[in-house]
Amino acid sequence: MQTSVHFSRVICLFQASKNCFSYWQDVLLQFKGLYNHWIGLRRTDDNKAWTWTNGTLYSESLFKIIRSSQKNIEYVYLNHEAVKSQEGTIPFKWICKKT
């Protein structure tokens, strides 16, 4: 099994019965629990701005991201404690919903 954010996202995007969330507000609290979930937010090579999977910029007024890594490419996930960032090398579930 591949261990990356990209793999989790591909699984989500290609399952016909699922659709990735664009807006964290709709689901963030539902997924706060025992397991870690990618929330569709990343920082790219330029290490300047967090962006959502739909390309929009993250607003720092929404929630605080605790950076667990200082890598150039980081992905944001939700766990039982907080919203954190990490390199995309751990197989977290991707937040999806049934349509």
C-alpha positions as CSV (number, residue, x, y, z in Angstrom):
1,M,0.0,0.0,0.0
2,Q,1.3,3.4,-0.9
3,T,1.8,5.8,2.0
4,S,1.1,9.3,0.8
5,V,-1.4,12.1,0.8
6,H,-1.5,11.9,-3.0
7,F,-2.6,8.2,-2.9
8,S,-5.4,9.0,-0.3
9,R,-6.6,11.9,-2.5
10,V,-6.6,9.8,-5.7
11,I,-8.7,7.1,-3.9
12,C,-11.2,9.7,-2.8
13,L,-11.4,11.5,-6.1
14,F,-11.9,8.3,-8.2
15,Q,-14.5,6.6,-6.1
16,A,-17.8,7.4,-7.8
17,S,-19.8,7.4,-4.6
18,K,-17.6,9.9,-2.8
19,N,-16.8,13.6,-3.2
20,C,-14.0,15.4,-1.4
21,F,-15.0,18.3,0.8
22,S,-14.1,21.8,-0.4
23,Y,-15.0,23.6,2.9
24,W,-13.6,22.5,6.2
25,Q,-16.4,24.0,8.2
26,D,-18.9,21.4,7.0
27,V,-17.0,18.5,8.5
28,L,-14.1,19.4,10.7
29,L,-15.7,18.5,14.0
30,Q,-17.2,15.3,12.7
31,F,-13.7,13.9,12.1
32,K,-12.0,15.1,15.2
33,G,-11.4,11.8,17.0
34,L,-9.1,8.8,17.3
35,Y,-7.9,8.9,13.7
36,N,-6.0,11.5,11.7
37,H,-7.7,12.9,8.5
38,W,-6.2,15.0,5.7
39,I,-8.4,18.0,5.3
40,G,-7.5,19.2,1.8
41,L,-5.1,21.9,2.7
42,R,-1.4,22.1,1.7
43,R,1.7,24.3,1.5
44,T,3.6,23.9,-1.7
45,D,7.3,24.3,-2.8
46,D,7.3,28.1,-2.4
47,N,6.5,27.6,1.3
48,K,4.5,30.8,1.3
49,A,0.8,30.1,1.3
50,W,-1.6,27.3,2.4
51,T,-4.0,26.4,-0.3
52,W,-7.1,24.2,-0.5
53,T,-7.4,21.4,-3.0
54,N,-9.7,23.6,-5.1
55,G,-6.9,26.3,-5.4
56,T,-8.3,28.9,-3.0
57,L,-6.1,30.4,-0.3
58,Y,-6.4,29.5,3.3
59,S,-7.4,32.3,5.7
60,E,-5.5,32.2,9.0
61,S,-8.6,33.5,10.7
62,L,-10.3,30.1,10.2
63,F,-8.1,28.0,12.6
64,K,-4.5,27.7,13.7
65,I,-2.3,25.1,12.1
66,I,0.4,23.6,14.3
67,R,3.3,22.9,12.1
68,S,4.9,19.5,12.8
69,S,7.3,19.8,10.0
70,Q,9.3,22.6,8.3
71,K,9.5,20.9,4.9
72,N,8.7,22.7,1.7
73,I,5.7,20.6,1.0
74,E,3.3,20.0,3.9
75,Y,-0.2,18.7,4.2
76,V,-2.7,19.6,6.9
77,Y,-4.5,17.0,8.9
78,L,-6.9,16.9,11.9
79,N,-6.3,14.6,14.9
80,H,-7.9,14.4,18.3
81,E,-5.9,17.4,19.6
82,A,-5.6,20.0,16.9
83,V,-5.1,20.8,13.2
84,K,-1.5,20.0,12.3
85,S,0.8,19.9,9.3
86,Q,3.2,17.2,8.2
87,E,5.0,15.9,5.2
88,G,2.7,13.7,3.0
89,T,4.3,10.4,4.0
90,I,1.8,8.9,6.4
91,P,-1.4,7.1,5.1
92,F,-4.1,9.2,6.8
93,K,-7.7,8.9,5.6
94,W,-9.0,11.7,3.3
95,I,-12.1,13.6,4.5
96,C,-14.8,12.7,2.0
97,K,-18.6,12.6,2.0
98,K,-21.2,10.4,0.2
99,T,-23.1,12.2,-2.6
